[in-house]
Amino acid sequence: MINYESKMSIVIIVFLISSSILSSCTDDTDPEPYNRPPGSKAGIPVLSYHYFNDRNRLEQGGRALGTVLFNLPLLTVKDAWTVRLEDFEKQLRFLDKNGYRTITMDELKSFMTGREEMTGNCVAITFDDGDRSVYRYAYPLLKKYDMKGTLFIVTSRVGQSWNSLNISSWEELREMEESGVIDIESH
């Protein structure tokens, strides 16, 4: 039988190896942007997000390792739907660098129904549920890159803690809506 110290040594070694692999696997090269030809009826991508955090890769890797190896409750269902702040900003930088223009759901509907023509590369960005992490992390980055998004809020839960979420308050929602950066819709 392996003693506790040996188990912990193995865990630490596996953790350090996996952390170094994860940190070396970050691909800083941009994929090729999709260039929709002028007048094309090709669709417009919709990027959908739920939650954000500012954890580093090492912390996230350690939590995953503890969950997988020891069945510790270190990751929640919410973690599976969470995007790291650094990764979200990298995605926005890609869109900005490649000339993408963010559009609202109203603009997307107008395009889809043929009432409005979209020129250039357009993309819609959406956020589900209304977790406060959208206000704390995504909203400032959208402002920084002069982009827009649509937040689909669970209106019956505004300002509450619910299902491991901290739903934004009415004041936060009002601020985002009035800024013109985030359009608020019902989930």
Salt bridges, closest charged atoms under 4 A:
ASP28 OD1 - LYS90 NZ 3.09
ASP30 OD2 - LYS97 NZ 2.77
GLU59 OE2 - ARG55 NE 3.60
ASP79 OD1 - ARG55 NH1 2.96
ASP79 OD2 - ARG63 NH2 3.72
GLU86 OE1 - ARG84 NH2 2.85
ASP87 OD1 - ARG57 NH2 3.27
ASP87 OD2 - ARG84 NH1 2.96
GLU89 OE2 - LYS144 NZ 2.59
GLU107 OE1 - LYS148 NZ 3.63
GLU117 OE1 - LYS41 NZ 3.28
ASP128 OD2 - HIS50 NE2 3.42
ASP129 OD1 - HIS187 NE2 3.24
ASP131 OD1 - LYS78 NZ 3.41
GLU172 OE1 - ARG132 NE 2.95
